[in-house]
Amino acid sequence: MFTLFVNVRFVPDPPESRSSVLTYGIGWVLVQDNYILNVGYGSPPKFDIPPEAITVINGNGLWIAPGGIDEQCNGFFSCNFGNATKEEIIAALRQALAYGWSGLFITIITDDPAKMIAAAKVAVEVANDPIYGPMVLGIKIEGPHFLPGPAIGAHDPVWIQPIIDEKVLYFPIREIVPASMVLDFIIDPGCENALQFVIKARKDGTSVGGGHADFGRDDPARYLKLATYDEVASAGLNHWVHGGNGFRSMAYRNSLEQIWHDDIFGELGYLGLAFQDPRVQVGMILDFKHLLPWLVKKFLELQGILGSHFTTDAMAAAGMGDGEFRIGSRTVFARGGVVYSDAEGKFLAGSATDPRTIITNALSLGIKLEDAWQMMCFNVARLFELDDQYGSLRIGNKAMLVLFSLENGQVEIKLNVIDGNVLYRAPDF
């Protein structure tokens, strides 16, 4: 099966992608089955393929880009990935296509270990679905290995536990998730035995990132453990999941601009160290609540485009409007596209944003389109060593593509192609 996209406007791929699409321009993309067979600028040549074997899709000047990859997605459309059936998750994936989700990591957060293991089994079942399974590029386990305190967000303190017995959670999940799929564990690097955990996990082929470490110096004794950061980073902890998730409150976020100073890295604890470390890629949620616009700009100055990526951290509330929702074993409150752990809106618990909105927000900050797309797509693929198949329009990559319009800085998804199949087409396209 061949599909030819013509009259499409390229979003340039980064040079690191080894793609031939490195500049703006109108061109074409030829897909065979689920792979990109060829790309070019201008009008397509004559192919040695019977015309009746080619389905032609005229983009009419729409933008084309590789599908975004969301490395932290807890759910959407009332579906909580930590407590859902295969059918419920697939139904939610179907709805998510219109919002720009193409590839994602099904994320399971802190809960009863038995429930987390069961959720991982369901996630693998979803990944094996012939139609929507290709959207699942990995499984992320966020928690329960954090330190108790206000930095844990929506994570239930009842189930927060130190890294003592890996047979309780890590080993069972490692056995469930096949080696062909990315498994990513998120821990607080300050936890006891964090270094040993990172060494073991990386030896097993498991990715490890940091997150939910309390920022600020309310408890200086706690940060005596900062000395372990370099060791865990050297051992293979290579990313920080949605940086800013350890900020204690909205009030603290709002105060950062006033206290920004030469020792801000000390103020930000582990995250401050990560932003100085080329070994560590830092994720950001661009809902302008987790990180205020000025702080996003500051962090990009520190880490650069290649050292950063965007993620949604979306929860069941995404796409559903305001209300109460479940995440793990806790109730959270959605308001204005943001999820709080308290009804008063003092503490963030997650996000209700989506990839389409993140790109739109990035453009509003003056970030170039190709840089915004790189941080939503290629950088994530590269982080998890998937860039030989995903993240760019490089010939030979998987055919995970989106066509979108861009008017007045607003991104609207018109077509979403998953593994070579058109799974979403906007009513007006």
VOPAGU-2260 file (C-alpha; in pm, 1 decimal, decimal comma):
REM VOPAGU-2260
SITE   aa  ch    i         X         Y         Z
SITE  MET   A    0       0,0       0,0       0,0
SITE  PHE   A    1     131,6     341,9     -98,4
SITE  THR   A    2      12,3     681,3      20,1
SITE  LEU   A    3     141,1     999,5    -140,3
SITE  PHE   A    4     101,7    1331,5      42,0
SITE  VAL   A    5     141,6    1621,8    -201,0
SITE  ASN   A    6     137,0    1999,9    -170,9
SITE  VAL   A    7     240,8    1985,0     195,0
SITE  ARG   A    8     450,6    2243,6     377,6
SITE  PHE   A    9     750,3    2102,2     565,9
SITE  VAL   A   10     842,1    2180,0     925,4
SITE  PRO   A   11    1223,8    2145,9     907,9
SITE  ASP   A   12    1375,6    1854,0    1096,6
SITE  PRO   A   13    1682,3    1917,0    1316,3
SITE  PRO   A   14    2021,0    1832,5    1159,4
SITE  GLU   A   15    2074,4    1563,3    1424,8
SITE  SER   A   16    1784,3    1365,7    1274,8
SITE  ARG   A   17    1980,0    1278,6     955,4
SITE  SER   A   18    1665,4    1375,9     764,8
SITE  SER   A   19    1673,4    1537,6     420,9
SITE  VAL   A   20    1394,5    1776,2     526,4
SITE  LEU   A   21    1604,3    2054,2     676,4
SITE  THR   A   22    1447,0    2369,5     533,5
SITE  TYR   A   23    1102,3    2518,6     488,5
SITE  GLY   A   24     928,8    2450,1     158,3
SITE  ILE   A   25     641,3    2281,2     -21,0
SITE  GLY   A   26     689,0    1916,6    -112,4
SITE  TRP   A   27     567,8    1561,2     -93,4
SITE  VAL   A   28     600,7    1247,6     120,3
SITE  LEU   A   29     561,2     893,1     -10,3
SITE  VAL   A   30     463,8     624,9     241,1
SITE  GLN   A   31     477,6     251,9     180,0
SITE  ASP   A   32     276,9      52,6     432,8
SITE  ASN   A   33     394,9     198,8     764,4
SITE  TYR   A   34     729,0     353,6     661,0
SITE  ILE   A   35     838,4     674,1     490,6
SITE  LEU   A   36     968,2     559,5     152,8
SITE  ASN   A   37    1073,7     894,3       7,2
SITE  VAL   A   38    1039,2    1270,3      48,8
SITE  GLY   A   39    1113,3    1567,4    -170,5
SITE  TYR   A   40    1052,3    1932,9    -242,0
SITE  GLY   A   41     831,8    2060,7    -524,7
SITE  SER   A   42     614,1    1825,5    -726,2
SITE  PRO   A   43     664,8    1449,2    -693,8
SITE  PRO   A   44     841,5    1263,2    -975,7
SITE  LYS   A   45     690,4     973,9   -1164,2
SITE  PHE   A   46     722,3     660,2    -955,7
SITE  ASP   A   47     771,7     308,0   -1083,2
SITE  ILE   A   48     448,9     214,0    -908,6
SITE  PRO   A   49     111,7     143,0   -1071,9
SITE  PRO   A   50    -102,5     458,8   -1026,5
SITE  GLU   A   51    -391,2     252,3    -893,8
SITE  ALA   A   52    -167,9     135,6    -606,5
SITE  ILE   A   53    -115,4     490,8    -479,0
SITE  THR   A   54    -361,7     682,9    -263,1
SITE  VAL   A   55    -296,8    1053,6    -312,7
SITE  ILE   A   56    -376,2    1300,4     -33,5
SITE  ASN   A   57    -350,5    1666,3    -131,3
SITE  GLY   A   58    -244,6    1873,0     168,3
SITE  ASN   A   59    -346,9    2199,7      -2,0
SITE  GLY   A   60     -60,0    2380,2     165,1
SITE  LEU   A   61    -110,8    2239,6     514,1
SITE  TRP   A   62     194,3    2183,5     732,8
SITE  ILE   A   63     327,3    1828,9     765,9
SITE  ALA   A   64     544,7    1706,0    1050,1
SITE  PRO   A   65     627,3    1385,4    1237,6
SITE  GLY   A   66     369,1    1302,5    1501,0
SITE  GLY   A   67     440,5    1441,4    1844,9
SITE  ILE   A   68     564,7    1211,0    2121,3
SITE  ASP   A   69     430,8    1268,4    2472,2
SITE  GLU   A   70     666,6    1110,2    2724,7
SITE  GLN   A   71     429,3    1158,6    3019,5
SITE  CYS   A   72      58,4    1094,9    2972,0
SITE  ASN   A   73    -152,4     972,9    3264,8
SITE  GLY   A   74    -479,3     967,7    3071,6
SITE  PHE   A   75    -737,2    1183,8    2897,4
SITE  PHE   A   76   -1107,8    1203,0    2815,4
SITE  SER   A   77   -1207,6    1070,4    3161,5
SITE  CYS   A   78    -976,0     769,3    3120,7
SITE  ASN   A   79    -717,9     716,7    3397,4
SITE  PHE   A   80    -445,9     488,0    3260,5
SITE  GLY   A   81    -373,0     355,5    3608,7
SITE  ASN   A   82    -719,4     207,0    3642,3
SITE  ALA   A   83    -868,1     137,8    3300,3
SITE  THR   A   84    -948,3    -150,4    3071,4
SITE  LYS   A   85    -787,5    -200,6    2732,5
SITE  GLU   A   86   -1111,3     -94,5    2566,0
SITE  GLU   A   87   -1133,2     225,2    2770,2
SITE  ILE   A   88    -777,1     324,9    2686,4
SITE  ILE   A   89    -824,7     257,4    2314,4
SITE  ALA   A   90   -1144,2     465,2    2315,2
SITE  ALA   A   91    -949,1     751,1    2474,1
SITE  LEU   A   92    -663,4     715,7    2223,6
SITE  ARG   A   93    -914,6     743,9    1941,8
SITE  GLN   A   94   -1036,7    1077,9    2078,2
SITE  ALA   A   95    -684,3    1204,2    2144,2
SITE  LEU   A   96    -584,8    1200,3    1776,9
SITE  ALA   A   97    -762,8    1528,9    1707,1
SITE  TYR   A   98    -553,5    1701,2    1974,4
SITE  GLY   A   99    -217,6    1602,8    1827,0
SITE  TRP   A  100    -126,0    1291,5    2024,1
SITE  SER   A  101      50,1    1042,8    1795,0
SITE  GLY   A  102     304,8     861,0    2010,0
SITE  LEU   A  103     295,3     852,8    2387,8
SITE  PHE   A  104     413,7     679,2    2701,3
SITE  ILE   A  105     127,7     532,0    2902,4
SITE  THR   A  106     204,4     658,9    3250,6
SITE  ILE   A  107     110,7     480,4    3572,4
SITE  ILE   A  108     157,9     677,7    3890,9
SITE  THR   A  109     195,6     585,3    4258,7
SITE  ASP   A  110     -71,0     347,6    4387,2
SITE  ASP   A  111    -106,3       6,7    4547,8
SITE  PRO   A  112     179,0    -190,9    4380,1
SITE  ALA   A  113     -65,6    -465,6    4282,0
SITE  LYS   A  114    -278,2    -210,5    4094,9
SITE  MET   A  115      27,6     -61,8    3924,0
SITE  ILE   A  116     136,8    -405,8    3806,6
SITE  ALA   A  117    -213,4    -479,8    3677,8
SITE  ALA   A  118    -218,5    -145,8    3493,6
SITE  ALA   A  119     115,0    -226,8    3329,1
SITE  LYS   A  120     -31,5    -553,2    3199,3
SITE  VAL   A  121    -322,2    -363,4    3044,4
SITE  ALA   A  122     -83,1    -110,2    2889,4
SITE  VAL   A  123     108,2    -389,7    2716,7
SITE  GLU   A  124    -222,1    -527,6    2585,0
SITE  VAL   A  125    -303,5    -185,3    2441,1
SITE  ALA   A  126      40,3    -165,5    2278,1
SITE  ASN   A  127     -34,9    -495,5    2102,6
SITE  ASP   A  128    -356,1    -362,9    1944,2
SITE  PRO   A  129    -304,9    -367,0    1565,5
SITE  ILE   A  130    -467,9     -26,5    1504,2
SITE  TYR   A  131    -403,6     195,7    1807,0
SITE  GLY   A  132    -117,6       0,7    1963,0
SITE  PRO   A  133     149,5     178,0    1752,1
SITE  MET   A  134      67,3     498,2    1943,0
SITE  VAL   A  135     212,8     341,8    2259,2
SITE  LEU   A  136     589,7     385,8    2243,6
SITE  GLY   A  137     657,3     303,6    2605,5
SITE  ILE   A  138     534,5     263,9    2961,8
SITE  LYS   A  139     633,5     507,1    3234,4
SITE  ILE   A  140     616,6     423,6    3605,4
SITE  GLU   A  141     614,1     747,6    3803,4
SITE  GLY   A  142     660,9     668,9    4170,9
SITE  PRO   A  143     632,6     538,9    4433,6
SITE  HIS   A  144    1001,9     600,7    4510,2
SITE  PHE   A  145     981,7     962,7    4625,0
SITE  LEU   A  146    1042,3    1133,4    4956,6
SITE  PRO   A  147     725,7    1229,5    5149,6
SITE  GLY   A  148     637,3    1596,8    5136,3
SITE  PRO   A  149     460,0    1865,1    4933,9
SITE  ALA   A  150     658,5    1792,7    4616,9
SITE  ILE   A  151     473,9    1468,8    4540,6
SITE  GLY   A  152     173,4    1641,9    4379,9
SITE  ALA   A  153    -104,4    1395,1    4299,1
SITE  HIS   A  154      91,3    1096,3    4429,0
SITE  ASP   A  155     -85,9     934,6    4725,2
SITE  PRO   A  156     141,2     960,3    5033,4
SITE  VAL   A  157      -3,6     632,3    5159,6
SITE  TRP   A  158     185,3     445,6    4885,5
SITE  ILE   A  159     508,7     648,7    4876,6
SITE  GLN   A  160     788,1     407,0    4969,5
SITE  PRO   A  161    1167,8     391,0    4974,0
SITE  ILE   A  162    1370,2     174,9    4737,4
SITE  ILE   A  163    1409,4    -129,0    4958,5
SITE  ASP   A  164    1262,4    -438,6    4794,1
SITE  GLU   A  165    1263,0    -435,1    4413,1
SITE  LYS   A  166    1058,5    -757,0    4410,3
SITE  VAL   A  167     751,5    -555,9    4516,3
SITE  LEU   A  168     721,6    -347,0    4197,7
SITE  TYR   A  169    1025,4    -317,5    3972,2
SITE  PHE   A  170    1092,1    -683,3    3895,5
SITE  PRO   A  171     725,3    -774,5    3824,7
SITE  ILE   A  172     682,8    -481,6    3586,2
SITE  ARG   A  173    1017,9    -543,7    3417,9
SITE  GLU   A  174     899,4    -896,8    3344,3
SITE  ILE   A  175     568,7    -770,8    3201,2
SITE  VAL   A  176     708,2    -506,6    2964,5
SITE  PRO   A  177     884,7    -662,9    2664,4
SITE  ALA   A  178    1239,2    -559,0    2584,5
SITE  SER   A  179    1116,7    -412,3    2253,5
SITE  MET   A  180     919,7    -145,9    2442,4
SITE  VAL   A  181    1065,9     140,4    2644,4
SITE  LEU   A  182    1015,0     109,8    3019,4
SITE  ASP   A  183    1087,6     430,5    3209,3
SITE  PHE   A  184    1097,6     461,7    3590,4
SITE  ILE   A  185    1082,8     800,7    3763,6
SITE  ILE   A  186    1240,8     835,1    4108,3
SITE  ASP   A  187    1358,6    1105,4    4346,6
SITE  PRO   A  188    1739,8    1086,7    4321,0
SITE  GLY   A  189    1755,2    1172,3    4691,5
SITE  CYS   A  190    1590,1     844,8    4789,6
SITE  GLU   A  191    1798,5     593,8    4977,3
SITE  ASN   A  192    1945,6     332,4    4742,1
SITE  ALA   A  193    1872,6     551,3    4437,0
SITE  LEU   A  194    2219,7     492,0    4293,8
SITE  GLN   A  195    2191,4     115,1    4324,9
SITE  PHE   A  196    1846,3     127,8    4163,6
SITE  VAL   A  197    1971,4     329,2    3864,5
SITE  ILE   A  198    2266,2      94,9    3810,3
SITE  LYS   A  199    2043,8    -213,5    3821,6
SITE  ALA   A  200    1770,0     -65,5    3603,1
SITE  ARG   A  201    2007,6      58,3    3333,6
SITE  LYS   A  202    2174,2    -282,8    3323,8
SITE  ASP   A  203    1828,3    -429,1    3257,4
SITE  GLY   A  204    1766,4    -185,6    2972,5
SITE  THR   A  205    1524,2      26,6    3176,9
SITE  SER   A  206    1529,4     404,1    3141,1
SITE  VAL   A  207    1543,1     610,4    3462,1
SITE  GLY   A  208    1450,4     974,0    3515,4
SITE  GLY   A  209    1421,1    1207,1    3810,0
SITE  GLY   A  210    1117,9    1388,9    3942,6
SITE  HIS   A  211     915,7    1516,0    4235,2
SITE  ALA   A  212    1211,3    1619,2    4447,6
SITE  ASP   A  213    1120,5    1906,3    4679,5
SITE  PHE   A  214    1266,2    2233,0    4551,8
SITE  GLY   A  215    1371,9    2508,5    4789,0
SITE  ARG   A  216    1561,6    2484,4    5113,4
SITE  ASP   A  217    1297,6    2457,0    5383,7
SITE  ASP   A  218    1472,0    2145,7    5510,7
SITE  PRO   A  219    1847,4    2184,2    5448,4
SITE  ALA   A  220    1929,8    1843,6    5596,8
SITE  ARG   A  221    1734,1    1682,9    5318,8
SITE  TYR   A  222    1965,7    1836,0    5062,2
SITE  LEU   A  223    2278,1    1688,6    5204,6
SITE  LYS   A  224    2187,0    1414,2    4958,2
SITE  LEU   A  225    2243,8    1645,9    4663,5
SITE  ALA   A  226    2597,6    1510,3    4657,5
SITE  THR   A  227    2453,9    1186,8    4518,2
SITE  TYR   A  228    2318,9    1362,1    4208,0
SITE  ASP   A  229    2637,7    1336,7    4004,8
SITE  GLU   A  230    2664,2     967,2    4085,6
SITE  VAL   A  231    2309,7     882,7    3971,6
SITE  ALA   A  232    2349,0    1094,4    3656,6
SITE  SER   A  233    2676,0     918,6    3576,4
SITE  ALA   A  234    2502,0     584,7    3632,6
SITE  GLY   A  235    2239,5     668,2    3369,1
SITE  LEU   A  236    1963,2     888,3    3509,8
SITE  ASN   A  237    1930,2    1098,3    3194,5
SITE  HIS   A  238    1613,1    1306,5    3217,0
SITE  TRP   A  239    1399,8    1507,8    3452,5
SITE  VAL   A  240    1029,8    1449,4    3402,4
SITE  HIS   A  241     826,2    1770,1    3354,5
SITE  GLY   A  242    1063,7    2000,5    3537,4
SITE  GLY   A  243     895,0    2210,3    3802,3
SITE  ASN   A  244     684,5    1929,3    3942,4
SITE  GLY   A  245     853,8    1969,5    4277,9
SITE  PHE   A  246     760,6    2334,2    4325,6
SITE  ARG   A  247     571,7    2340,6    4651,6
SITE  SER   A  248     274,1    2558,8    4557,5
SITE  MET   A  249     135,6    2809,3    4311,6
SITE  ALA   A  250     245,9    3081,7    4551,1
SITE  TYR   A  251     604,9    2954,0    4531,5
SITE  ARG   A  252     591,3    2948,8    4151,0
SITE  ASN   A  253     462,1    3304,4    4147,4
SITE  SER   A  254     738,6    3415,7    4383,6
SITE  LEU   A  255    1028,6    3279,1    4179,2
SITE  GLU   A  256    1058,1    3586,1    3959,5
SITE  GLN   A  257    1115,1    3798,8    4268,8
SITE  ILE   A  258    1375,3    3565,1    4420,7
SITE  TRP   A  259    1559,1    3480,5    4096,6
SITE  HIS   A  260    1922,0    3532,8    4181,9
SITE  ASP   A  261    2273,4    3406,8    4118,2
SITE  ASP   A  262    2218,9    3104,9    4341,6
SITE  ILE   A  263    1892,9    2998,9    4175,9
SITE  PHE   A  264    2043,5    2655,7    4108,8
SITE  GLY   A  265    2071,9    2601,7    4481,6
SITE  GLU   A  266    1716,3    2724,8    4524,8
SITE  LEU   A  267    1594,1    2469,3    4269,4
SITE  GLY   A  268    1777,9    2173,3    4422,3
SITE  TYR   A  269    1807,1    1876,2    4188,2
SITE  LEU   A  270    1635,8    2057,1    3902,7
SITE  GLY   A  271    1895,2    2331,5    3928,7
SITE  LEU   A  272    2168,0    2071,0    3891,4
SITE  ALA   A  273    1987,6    1910,4    3595,6
SITE  PHE   A  274    1973,5    2243,5    3415,3
SITE  GLN   A  275    2351,3    2264,8    3432,9
SITE  ASP   A  276    2405,9    1907,0    3319,0
SITE  PRO   A  277    2438,1    1814,7    2948,8
SITE  ARG   A  278    2378,9    1449,7    3043,4
SITE  VAL   A  279    2021,6    1525,6    3151,0
SITE  GLN   A  280    1732,5    1633,3    2929,8
SITE  VAL   A  281    1463,4    1834,1    3109,8
SITE  GLY   A  282    1091,9    1812,7    3030,2
SITE  MET   A  283     853,4    2106,6    3051,2
SITE  ILE   A  284     473,6    2134,5    3061,2
SITE  LEU   A  285     376,1    2441,0    2859,4
SITE  ASP   A  286      41,0    2515,3    3019,5
SITE  PHE   A  287     189,0    2835,5    3168,9
SITE  LYS   A  288      92,7    2720,8    3518,2
SITE  HIS   A  289     353,7    2454,5    3592,2
SITE  LEU   A  290     611,9    2691,4    3449,5
SITE  LEU   A  291     521,7    3055,2    3401,6
SITE  PRO   A  292     615,3    3199,0    3058,5
SITE  TRP   A  293     920,1    3391,3    3184,2
SITE  LEU   A  294    1049,1    3076,9    3354,9
SITE  VAL   A  295    1014,0    2869,1    3036,9
SITE  LYS   A  296    1233,7    3125,1    2860,2
SITE  LYS   A  297    1489,3    3116,2    3141,5
SITE  PHE   A  298    1503,7    2737,3    3141,0
SITE  LEU   A  299    1547,9    2726,9    2763,1
SITE  GLU   A  300    1835,5    2973,5    2795,4
SITE  LEU   A  301    1997,4    2741,4    3048,3
SITE  GLN   A  302    1938,3    2404,9    2883,4
SITE  GLY   A  303    1899,5    2493,2    2514,9
SITE  ILE   A  304    1669,5    2336,1    2256,8
SITE  LEU   A  305    1852,2    2001,6    2237,6
SITE  GLY   A  306    1852,7    1965,6    2615,1
SITE  SER   A  307    1480,0    2022,7    2657,4
SITE  HIS   A  308    1152,7    1862,8    2560,7
SITE  PHE   A  309     782,6    1930,1    2600,9
SITE  THR   A  310     528,4    1699,4    2760,0
SITE  THR   A  311     164,1    1726,4    2863,4
SITE  ASP   A  312     150,4    1531,2    3192,2
SITE  ALA   A  313    -215,1    1504,3    3090,1
SITE  MET   A  314    -464,8    1342,1    3323,6
SITE  ALA   A  315    -814,9    1205,1    3285,0
SITE  ALA   A  316    -939,5    1564,2    3295,8
SITE  ALA   A  317    -777,6    1648,7    2960,0
SITE  GLY   A  318   -1046,9    1724,4    2704,7
SITE  MET   A  319   -1323,0    1710,6    2966,3
SITE  GLY   A  320   -1351,7    2066,3    3101,7
SITE  ASP   A  321   -1371,4    2155,8    3469,0
SITE  GLY   A  322   -1463,3    1900,2    3735,8
SITE  GLU   A  323   -1339,9    1632,7    3975,0
SITE  PHE   A  324   -1143,3    1334,1    3848,6
SITE  ARG   A  325    -952,1    1034,9    3983,2
SITE  ILE   A  326    -579,3     984,2    3939,5
SITE  GLY   A  327    -444,0     673,6    4103,9
SITE  SER   A  328    -627,6     656,9    4435,1
SITE  ARG   A  329    -675,3    1033,5    4473,8
SITE  THR   A  330    -934,3    1289,3    4370,1
SITE  VAL   A  331    -802,5    1588,7    4175,1
SITE  PHE   A  332    -972,8    1906,3    4058,3
SITE  ALA   A  333    -959,4    2043,1    3702,7
SITE  ARG   A  334   -1001,6    2412,9    3644,5
SITE  GLY   A  335    -916,4    2612,5    3334,4
SITE  GLY   A  336    -701,2    2341,0    3177,5
SITE  VAL   A  337    -501,0    2282,9    3497,0
SITE  VAL   A  338    -533,8    2002,7    3754,3
SITE  TYR   A  339    -495,9    2074,1    4125,9
SITE  SER   A  340    -457,9    1837,1    4418,9
SITE  ASP   A  341    -678,2    2062,0    4635,2
SITE  ALA   A  342   -1016,4    2222,9    4573,4
SITE  GLU   A  343    -874,4    2568,7    4649,4
SITE  GLY   A  344    -623,5    2553,2    4364,0
SITE  LYS   A  345    -312,0    2605,4    4576,3
SITE  PHE   A  346    -118,9    2295,4    4467,6
SITE  LEU   A  347     -79,2    2157,8    4114,3
SITE  ALA   A  348    -138,6    1789,4    4057,0
SITE  GLY   A  349    -110,2    1763,3    3681,1
SITE  SER   A  350    -223,7    1904,9    3353,5
SITE  ALA   A  351    -521,3    1897,4    3121,7
SITE  THR   A  352    -328,9    2030,4    2821,8
SITE  ASP   A  353    -251,8    1859,2    2489,9
SITE  PRO   A  354      25,8    1865,0    2224,3
SITE  ARG   A  355    -167,9    2101,6    1997,4
SITE  THR   A  356    -197,0    2357,8    2277,9
SITE  ILE   A  357     167,0    2314,2    2382,2
SITE  ILE   A  358     291,2    2402,1    2031,4
SITE  THR   A  359      53,7    2698,4    2020,1
SITE  ASN   A  360     182,0    2820,8    2357,7
SITE  ALA   A  361     543,2    2777,8    2248,7
SITE  LEU   A  362     481,6    2991,3    1940,6
SITE  SER   A  363     327,7    3261,1    2161,5
SITE  LEU   A  364     664,5    3286,8    2340,8
SITE  GLY   A  365     845,8    3351,5    2015,3
SITE  ILE   A  366     986,9    2997,4    1990,6
SITE  LYS   A  367    1035,8    2901,2    1626,0
SITE  LEU   A  368     798,1    2639,3    1486,1
SITE  GLU   A  369    1076,8    2394,3    1405,0
SITE  ASP   A  370    1223,7    2428,7    1754,5
SITE  ALA   A  371     884,8    2379,4    1920,3
SITE  TRP   A  372     820,2    2069,6    1711,1
SITE  GLN   A  373    1167,5    1936,0    1782,7
SITE  MET   A  374    1102,9    1959,2    2157,3
SITE  MET   A  375     763,4    1788,7    2120,8
SITE  CYS   A  376     894,6    1514,7    1896,7
SITE  PHE   A  377    1256,4    1448,5    1795,4
SITE  ASN   A  378    1414,7    1524,8    2131,0
SITE  VAL   A  379    1187,7    1275,0    2304,5
SITE  ALA   A  380    1265,1    1008,6    2044,5
SITE  ARG   A  381    1636,2    1075,4    2082,7
SITE  LEU   A  382    1617,0    1062,7    2463,4
SITE  PHE   A  383    1474,1     711,1    2454,7
SITE  GLU   A  384    1690,8     597,9    2160,0
SITE  LEU   A  385    1391,2     580,0    1926,2
SITE  ASP   A  386    1512,8     838,2    1673,6
SITE  ASP   A  387    1605,2     565,5    1423,8
SITE  GLN   A  388    1228,5     511,7    1380,1
SITE  TYR   A  389    1049,0     819,5    1511,4
SITE  GLY   A  390    1078,5    1192,8    1550,4
SITE  SER   A  391    1152,1    1313,8    1197,2
SITE  LEU   A  392    1060,5    1273,1     830,0
SITE  ARG   A  393    1380,7    1079,3     766,6
SITE  ILE   A  394    1342,9     815,5     496,2
SITE  GLY   A  395    1292,5     475,9     660,6
SITE  ASN   A  396    1122,3     612,8     971,2
SITE  LYS   A  397     778,0     501,9    1083,0
SITE  ALA   A  398     494,7     683,6     908,5
SITE  MET   A  399     366,6     873,9    1211,7
SITE  LEU   A  400     255,9    1202,2    1056,1
SITE  VAL   A  401      28,6    1496,3    1123,9
SITE  LEU   A  402    -106,4    1756,5     885,5
SITE  PHE   A  403    -206,5    2079,9    1054,9
SITE  SER   A  404    -307,0    2436,5     989,2
SITE  LEU   A  405    -141,5    2733,5    1154,7
SITE  GLU   A  406    -346,7    3051,1    1159,3
SITE  ASN   A  407    -284,2    3341,3    1396,1
SITE  GLY   A  408     -41,3    3121,5    1587,8
SITE  GLN   A  409    -306,4    2855,3    1653,2
SITE  VAL   A  410    -235,7    2491,4    1564,1
SITE  GLU   A  411    -528,8    2279,8    1442,4
SITE  ILE   A  412    -482,6    1912,2    1356,4
SITE  LYS   A  413    -636,4    1818,9    1022,0
SITE  LEU   A  414    -499,5    1467,2     969,1
SITE  ASN   A  415    -328,8    1219,3    1200,1
SITE  VAL   A  416    -150,4     922,4    1045,2
SITE  ILE   A  417     -51,1     637,2    1275,5
SITE  ASP   A  418     177,1     366,9    1138,2
SITE  GLY   A  419      75,7     457,0     784,3
SITE  ASN   A  420    -299,1     456,6     853,6
SITE  VAL   A  421    -512,9     770,9     852,3
SITE  LEU   A  422    -687,9     738,9    1188,8
SITE  TYR   A  423    -815,6    1095,0    1216,1
SITE  ARG   A  424    -940,1    1338,3     953,8
SITE  ALA   A  425   -1088,1    1673,6    1053,5
SITE  PRO   A  426   -1445,0    1731,4     930,6
SITE  ASP   A  427   -1328,5    2028,6     721,0
SITE  PHE   A  428   -1046,5    1841,6     545,8
